[in-house]
Amino acid sequence: MKIIKKIALLGLLSTAVLSSNAQSIPYEGVSGWEETKDSRMAWFREARFGLFIHWGLYSAAGGSWEGKQYPQHYAEWIQAWAKVPSKPYAEVLKPKFTASKFDASAWASLAEEAGMKYVIITSRHHEGFSIFNSQQPYSLKNDITGGTNISPKGRDLYGEVVKAFRAKGLKAGAYYSLLDWQHPDSYEGLSYLNPNPTGYKPNHEVYKDYLYGQVKELANNYGGLDVLWLDFSSKNHQGESWGTKRILTDLIKWQPRVIVNNRFWDGLENKNGDIGTPEKYIPPTGLPGMDWEVSHTMNESYGYSAHDQNWKSFDKTMRLFIETVSKGGNFLLNVGPDGEGAIPEKAVKLLKDIGQWMKVNNESIYGTTASPFQGLDWGYCTQKDGKLYFHVFDIPSNGSIEVPLASTIHKAYLLGSSKKSLKISKSAAGKTIQLPADFKGQMPMVIVAEIKGTPQVIQQQILTQKDGRIILTANNAKLIGTGGIKLIGATTHDPNRPNAIGDWSKKSDQVAWDVKIQRPGTYKIVVNYLPHEQKSGTISLSLGTNNLSYQLKATKGSQFVDVETGTFEISQQALGDTALKAELKALEITGNSLPEISSISLVPVK
């Protein structure tokens, strides 16, 4: 997978290719792609849920080399972490990659049971070894690793996977690395891991031919190719660095229905391919105007790591899954089998648990589009065909959910129990739906609301939490202004950071929330922000008759912190107001912007 910072650190990429620095354009301008996009993407937009499989020679190492465990969270990078030249790397791991427990049909059955509609498997990763039987001369025999094909004699592991998944009616695609740490004519093959005593100068045109030849094999030798999932590019090597125009010109002829992701080009959110590919993070507002897919892991690593036991819970995984779909994306959930082809038991259990939920609730996933709401305190929403699907993760204390919707809800019910209508009431804040008190199923519960036409959304009101707090988050904030203020979210290298209000560089910009006061009293005001040694400023917060200002000082920090800024007095009279507007303004900005602000909490003083 893509680790830009690590590559810069390791010096894996050179800066030689001038053609790659030219402005990239969608599909390198090749005809046939843009014109057929909607028809090619139809199944992908319906699917919403797929399986990612990272399986290769690195799987046999399991995240360790010569007895040393490497804690880095991408075990498929073990060759780079341990700085092993390709020759000894191959000599040690080829005998260990036996695939002796591999059962392609069992993998396909597990994916089908989980409710997945497609699979993407690593046909080859960055070390240059492939689980498909390439007939390229370098793959068949070379002086560095002997050869790049690692399927056991008489077998083609990639072909077995494709055949088994298609037999279940699932789509099948190939992950294919554009990097190659062993090929002497690649951009990085002789620059870091492998010695070059003769001073050989790589011929990148030879490498482009090699890439073309292998993509041609994947497209033509396996009964079809539903997705070509590339990885990866950089500012210095993208587009024509890989011979992209030639590949795309012929690929659309070989496979007219194929989907290609955006990693022929730099940037996980670039729009030059069919789909954007955020890695281990969900864009705060999705990626409007394009198709996209979040790839995520069950633990930390994509490739198998024997010591990576940081498994995500069912609840955590479902929140990532539903949030992605609610923002209009697909969710590509990864498994990393070991060198024998066994999927870890905890991964199997998680997939089976998801499958149980999907059996009841898949209607709220397949073919849905993004939520019409900016944010919902209790969960997420998807929609299609006159129906809103409310995924309730956190049941409010009063047993009902508030929905900022002006449209009439003709009927509401628990998905799977359409004959039992739920009570609906309306207010100035929208609609209130009483949740079933006897729900015994897996969370999140899914409530269906039937409406007519396009949902008419009203400004969401922030309600009091169970513990009395009022939390104004970046997710449910209204950002006002044209100075560049925006939501900044998690990244591949910091997937757990909260969304925050960032790039606030103009005092004319401001932030607002509508707050429904439900409890009078004294509240501490706590700001959660990210300190920065070159960013500071003074902010003001007002709510009703209350107002305070606070200076966010320039200090070094790498984590969001809480700071208490003062108190507000909320009167009994405020309870009668439909809503109060909370306004956050910048009185002073020092540096290029204010520090990022994740949330402001009003905490009741007892």
Buried (B, 14 or more C-beta within 10 A) or exposed (E): BBBBEBBEEBEBBBEEBEEBBEEBEBBBEBEEBEEBBEEBBEBBBEBBBBBBBBBBBBBBBBBBBEEEBBEBBBBBBBBBBBEBBBBEBBEBBBEBBBBEEBBBBBBBBBBBBBBBBBBBBBBBBBBBBBBBBBEBEBBEEBEBBEBBBBBEEEEBBBBBBBBBBBEBEBBBBBBBBBBBBBBBBBBBBBBBBBEEEEEEEBEBEEBBBBBBBBBBBBBEBBEBBBBBBBBBBBEBBBBBBBBBBBBBBBBBEBBEBBBBBBBBBBBBEBBBBBBBBBBBBBBBBBBEEBBBBBBBBBBBBBBBBEEBEEBBEBEEBBBBBBBBBBBBBBBBBBBBBBBBBBBBEEBBEBBEBBBBBBEBBBBBBBBBEBBBBBBBBBBBBBBBEEBBBBBBBEBBEEEBBBBBBEBBBEEBBBBBBEEEEBEBEEEEBBBBBBBBEEEEBBBBBBBBBBBEEEBEBBBBBBBBBEEBBBBBBBBBBBBBBEBEBBBBBBBBBEBEBBBBBBBBBBBEBBBBBBBBBEBBBEBBBBBBBBBBEEBBBBBBBBBBEBEBBBEBBBEEEEEBEEEEBBBBEBBEEBEEEEBBBBBBBBEBBBBEBBBBBBBBBBBBEE
